[in-house]
Amino acid sequence: MNWFILTLIYVFFLTTASVINKKSLNAEKLDEIVFGASVQVATSIVSLLLALATGWAFTFNAASIPLFVGMGVVYFFAVSMYFTGLSKIELSTVTILEATGAIYSLLLGIFLLGESFTAMKLLGIALIIAAVLIVSLSKEKKSFSKYSLIILAAIFFYALGAVLDKQLNAFGNPLSYLTLSFATAGISMLLIYFKRTRAALNGTFKLKVFWQGIITNGILYSLGFWSLFEAYNRGGEVSRMFPITLSMSVLIPLMGILFLKERNYLPRKIIAIVVMIVGLWILGN
């Protein structure tokens, strides 16, 4: 299987997982924190099985342990905030807000990894900010909702986590690291939010939609990220894969509009999607 097919698989799996997350969170009596944590744990279990089948490899030492602890803290906040926001905001809107991750990644890359910055990238940043403002502000409400701000904060932590991922992945193979990363975030959430976890025994854990959601997404996330890493290993170049992965920025909002019937402010969302795509394209080239 070549890198092109693997990249398409990644796009399909992650797009489908996003829709399943939102559809599951729309269910009554489902705790979004417990659900988000359980998705992480389910993903880690599937990743572990794949890692054991293909060869486990991760080294804990004086260099990797501090990074690993930092990753756990960062993803705890990222996942907790993301699923809290996703439970209150339409998926089509969340996806556009997620585009700020490209800005965060660029800025963190510049300040933490010494990557380059150009005037064209500044234009890309401006367009993404414009897209976020288009979808988030309206005549009726001249400010961001609390949950929009929570999503923006979550995406910052995800971007910071990506910087740590890049460094930690050097200490082992992708599936082994995915196992540790998802398990750390999920288990820490279930423990820190223990009261909500315990309460879920009489609510969330009894819902069929909960088990369908975490099992399906555990498989989709594991195979999706494995496909992405394999695409790189089999000759995929960022410059060629980026336009393909960019399609998620269109597919996910469209799936939200078509299958979740998120049709409020539809013309504004379409304009924001177009502006966002242009901004992401500029940042990726």
C-alpha positions as CSV (number, residue, x, y, z in Angstrom):
1,M,0.0,0.0,0.0
2,N,1.6,3.3,-1.1
3,W,1.7,6.6,0.8
4,F,-1.1,8.1,-1.3
5,I,-3.6,5.4,-0.3
6,L,-2.5,5.5,3.3
7,T,-3.0,9.3,3.5
8,L,-6.5,8.9,2.1
9,I,-7.2,6.3,4.8
10,Y,-6.0,8.7,7.4
11,V,-8.3,11.4,6.1
12,F,-11.3,9.0,5.9
13,F,-10.8,7.6,9.4
14,L,-10.2,10.9,11.2
15,T,-13.2,12.6,9.4
16,T,-15.5,9.7,10.4
17,A,-14.2,9.8,14.0
18,S,-15.0,13.5,14.3
19,V,-18.6,12.9,13.2
20,I,-18.9,10.0,15.6
21,N,-17.6,12.0,18.5
22,K,-20.1,14.8,18.0
23,K,-23.0,12.4,17.4
24,S,-22.2,10.5,20.6
25,L,-21.9,13.7,22.6
26,N,-25.4,14.8,21.4
27,A,-26.8,11.9,23.4
28,E,-28.6,12.7,26.7
29,K,-26.9,11.7,30.0
30,L,-23.5,11.2,28.3
31,D,-20.6,12.9,30.3
32,E,-18.3,14.5,27.7
33,I,-15.2,14.3,29.9
34,V,-15.7,10.6,30.6
35,F,-16.5,10.0,27.0
36,G,-13.4,11.9,25.8
37,A,-11.2,10.0,28.3
38,S,-12.6,6.7,27.3
39,V,-11.9,7.3,23.7
40,Q,-8.3,7.9,24.6
41,V,-8.1,4.7,26.6
42,A,-9.8,2.7,23.8
43,T,-7.4,4.1,21.3
44,S,-4.4,3.2,23.5
45,I,-5.7,-0.4,23.8
46,V,-6.0,-0.9,20.0
47,S,-2.6,0.8,19.5
48,L,-1.1,-1.5,22.1
49,L,-2.4,-4.6,20.3
50,L,-1.0,-3.3,17.0
51,A,2.3,-2.4,18.6
52,L,2.7,-5.8,20.2
53,A,1.9,-7.5,16.9
54,T,4.4,-5.4,15.0
55,G,7.1,-4.9,17.6
56,W,7.0,-2.7,20.8
57,A,9.8,-0.1,21.1
58,F,10.0,2.9,23.5
59,T,12.9,3.9,25.7
60,F,12.4,5.6,29.0
61,N,15.5,7.5,30.1
62,A,16.6,10.9,31.6
63,A,15.8,12.7,28.4
64,S,12.4,11.1,27.5
65,I,10.8,11.0,31.0
66,P,10.5,14.8,31.5
67,L,9.1,15.1,28.0
68,F,6.7,12.3,28.7
69,V,5.4,13.9,31.9
70,G,5.0,17.2,30.1
71,M,3.1,15.4,27.3
72,G,0.7,13.9,29.8
73,V,-0.1,17.3,31.4
74,V,-0.5,19.0,28.0
75,Y,-2.9,16.3,26.6
76,F,-4.9,16.2,29.8
77,F,-5.8,19.8,29.3
78,A,-6.2,19.5,25.5
79,V,-8.6,16.5,25.6
80,S,-10.6,17.8,28.5
81,M,-11.1,21.2,26.9
82,Y,-11.8,19.8,23.4
83,F,-14.6,17.4,24.4
84,T,-16.1,20.1,26.7
85,G,-16.3,22.5,23.8
86,L,-17.3,19.9,21.3
87,S,-20.3,19.0,23.4
88,K,-21.7,22.6,23.2
89,I,-20.7,23.8,19.7
90,E,-21.5,22.5,16.3
91,L,-18.9,20.3,14.7
92,S,-18.8,22.5,11.6
93,T,-17.9,25.5,13.7
94,V,-15.4,23.5,15.9
95,T,-13.5,22.4,12.7
96,I,-13.0,26.0,11.6
97,L,-11.8,27.0,15.1
98,E,-9.3,24.0,14.9
99,A,-7.6,25.8,12.0
100,T,-5.9,28.0,14.6
101,G,-3.8,24.9,15.3
102,A,-1.8,25.7,12.2
103,I,-1.0,29.1,13.7
104,Y,-0.1,27.8,17.1
105,S,2.1,25.1,15.4
106,L,3.9,27.7,13.3
107,L,4.6,30.0,16.3
108,L,5.7,27.2,18.6
109,G,7.9,25.9,15.8
110,I,9.5,29.3,15.4
111,F,10.1,30.0,19.2
112,L,10.8,26.4,20.4
113,L,12.3,24.7,17.3
114,G,13.9,27.6,15.5
115,E,11.8,27.2,12.3
116,S,11.6,29.9,9.6
117,F,8.9,32.6,9.2
118,T,7.9,34.5,6.0
119,A,5.6,37.3,5.0
120,M,3.4,34.7,3.2
121,K,3.0,32.8,6.4
122,L,1.8,36.0,8.1
123,L,-0.8,36.3,5.4
124,G,-1.9,32.7,6.1
125,I,-2.2,33.5,9.8
126,A,-4.4,36.6,8.9
127,L,-6.7,34.6,6.7
128,I,-7.2,31.9,9.4
129,I,-8.0,34.5,12.0
130,A,-10.4,36.1,9.6
131,A,-12.1,32.7,9.1
132,V,-12.5,32.2,12.9
133,L,-14.0,35.7,13.3
134,I,-16.4,35.1,10.4
135,V,-17.8,31.9,11.9
136,S,-17.6,33.0,15.6
137,L,-19.0,36.5,15.5
138,S,-22.5,37.7,14.5
139,K,-24.6,40.8,14.6
140,E,-26.5,39.4,17.6
141,K,-23.3,38.6,19.5
142,K,-20.2,40.6,19.2
143,S,-17.9,38.3,21.3
144,F,-16.8,34.7,21.3
145,S,-18.8,32.3,23.3
146,K,-17.2,30.7,26.4
147,Y,-17.0,27.3,24.6
148,S,-15.4,28.8,21.5
149,L,-12.6,30.1,23.7
150,I,-12.4,26.7,25.4
151,I,-11.9,25.1,21.9
152,L,-9.2,27.7,21.0
153,A,-7.4,26.9,24.2
154,A,-7.7,23.2,23.6
155,I,-6.2,23.6,20.1
156,F,-3.2,25.5,21.6
157,F,-2.5,22.6,24.0
158,Y,-2.8,20.1,21.1
159,A,-0.3,22.1,19.1
160,L,2.1,22.2,22.1
161,G,1.5,18.4,22.4
162,A,2.5,18.0,18.8
163,V,5.9,19.7,19.5
164,L,6.4,17.2,22.4
165,D,5.2,14.3,20.1
166,K,7.9,15.3,17.5
167,Q,10.6,14.9,20.2
168,L,9.2,11.9,22.0
169,N,8.7,9.9,18.8
170,A,12.5,9.7,18.5
171,F,12.5,7.4,21.5
172,G,10.4,4.6,20.0
173,N,8.2,3.5,17.1
174,P,4.9,5.4,16.4
175,L,2.4,2.7,17.6
176,S,4.3,2.3,20.9
177,Y,4.3,6.0,21.5
178,L,0.6,6.3,20.4
179,T,-0.2,3.7,23.1
180,L,1.6,5.6,25.8
181,S,0.3,9.0,24.7
182,F,-3.4,8.1,24.5
183,A,-3.3,6.0,27.7
184,T,-1.7,8.8,29.7
185,A,-4.3,11.3,28.7
186,G,-7.2,9.0,29.1
187,I,-6.3,7.4,32.5
188,S,-5.3,10.7,34.0
189,M,-8.6,12.2,33.1
190,L,-10.6,9.4,34.5
191,L,-8.6,9.6,37.8
192,I,-8.6,13.4,38.2
193,Y,-12.3,13.6,37.3
194,F,-13.0,10.6,39.6
195,K,-16.4,11.9,40.8
196,R,-17.6,12.2,37.2
197,T,-16.1,8.8,36.4
198,R,-17.9,7.2,39.4
199,A,-21.2,9.0,38.5
200,A,-20.8,7.6,35.0
201,L,-21.4,4.1,36.4
202,N,-25.1,5.0,36.8
203,G,-25.4,6.9,33.5
204,T,-22.7,7.2,30.8
205,F,-21.4,3.7,31.1
206,K,-24.9,2.2,30.7
207,L,-25.5,3.9,27.3
208,K,-25.1,1.9,24.1
209,V,-24.0,5.0,22.2
210,F,-21.1,5.4,24.6
211,W,-19.7,2.0,24.0
212,Q,-20.3,2.2,20.2
213,G,-18.5,5.6,20.1
214,I,-15.4,4.7,22.1
215,I,-14.9,1.3,20.5
216,T,-15.4,2.6,16.9
217,N,-13.2,5.7,17.5
218,G,-10.5,3.7,19.3
219,I,-10.1,1.7,16.1
220,L,-10.4,4.7,13.8
221,Y,-7.9,6.8,15.7
222,S,-5.4,4.0,16.0
223,L,-5.5,2.9,12.4
224,G,-5.8,6.5,11.2
225,F,-2.6,7.7,12.9
226,W,-0.8,4.5,12.0
227,S,-1.7,5.2,8.4
228,L,-0.3,8.7,8.6
229,F,3.0,7.6,10.1
230,E,3.3,4.7,7.6
231,A,2.6,7.2,4.7
232,Y,5.7,9.2,5.9
233,N,7.7,6.0,6.2
234,R,6.7,4.9,2.6
235,G,7.9,8.0,0.9
236,G,5.1,10.5,1.6
237,E,6.4,14.1,1.6
238,V,4.7,16.8,3.6
239,S,4.4,19.1,0.5
240,R,2.5,16.3,-1.3
241,M,0.5,15.0,1.7
242,F,-0.6,18.4,3.1
243,P,-3.1,19.1,0.3
244,I,-4.7,15.7,0.9
245,T,-5.0,16.1,4.6
246,L,-6.3,19.6,4.1
247,S,-9.4,18.0,2.6
248,M,-10.5,17.2,6.2
249,S,-11.0,20.9,6.7
250,V,-13.8,20.7,4.1
251,L,-15.1,17.2,4.7
252,I,-15.7,17.5,8.4
253,P,-17.8,20.7,8.3
254,L,-19.7,19.3,5.3
255,M,-20.3,16.1,7.2
256,G,-21.6,18.2,10.1
257,I,-23.9,20.1,7.8
258,L,-25.2,17.1,6.0
259,F,-25.4,14.4,8.6
260,L,-25.7,16.3,11.9
261,K,-28.0,19.0,10.3
262,E,-25.8,21.9,11.5
263,R,-27.3,24.5,9.2
264,N,-27.3,27.6,11.3
265,Y,-25.5,30.5,9.6
266,L,-24.7,28.3,6.6
267,P,-23.6,31.0,4.1
268,R,-21.2,32.4,6.7
269,K,-19.8,28.9,7.4
270,I,-19.1,28.3,3.7
271,I,-17.3,31.6,3.4
272,A,-15.3,30.8,6.5
273,I,-14.3,27.4,5.1
274,V,-13.1,28.9,1.9
275,V,-11.0,31.6,3.7
276,M,-9.7,29.0,6.1
277,I,-8.6,26.6,3.3
278,V,-6.7,29.4,1.5
279,G,-4.9,30.4,4.8
280,L,-4.0,26.7,5.6
281,W,-2.7,26.2,2.0
282,I,-0.4,29.3,2.4
283,L,0.9,28.1,5.7
284,G,1.5,24.6,4.3
285,N,3.6,25.8,1.3
